[in-house]
Amino acid sequence: MLKKLILPLAVAGMLTGCSGGGSTPSIAPTTLAASPEESLPPQTGPAPTKPGASPQAGCPVDSATLEKAFNANAKLSSDIVLGAGLTGISCVQDYATAKAQPTNVDPATVLFHYDATQKMWIALAGGTDGVCDNVVPQAIKAELKNCGV
């Protein structure tokens, strides 16, 4: 770890001298002891989507995860033709929408919610219109694609 820190500092010092302007400040390599954070495993999970936003438990989410949730809902998966899979995923806080890609029928929007207790996505509803109505909070609905606000 120490070698990794010294090399970038030395290169930065050399590059500063190449700027062509006046005197070059002297940059001496510093020795940094390993901090407690370096001994912990790296954080995993999604990062906030906006500066200052709190981390979102379920977002971002990929199509494979949402397709698994879609197929787990027997009623929904029998009513909606998934076709080539889900596309156009939009994820805000613990809600997500995606469009089905069927052939010869109108594409449906599918609404998902992340259940933090079970740590899994759940397909809530699907259709061509009003999928988010009376389910998704208005502030989230305004940011979520395919909700038709």
Secondary structure, DSSP 8 states (H G I E B T S, - for coil): -HHHHHHHHHHHHHHHHTT-SS-------------HHHHS----S---SSTT----SS-S--HHHHHHHHHH-HHHHHHS--BT-EEEEEEETTEEEEEEB-SSS---EEEEEEETTTTEEEEEEEESS-TTTTTS-HHHHHHSTTS--
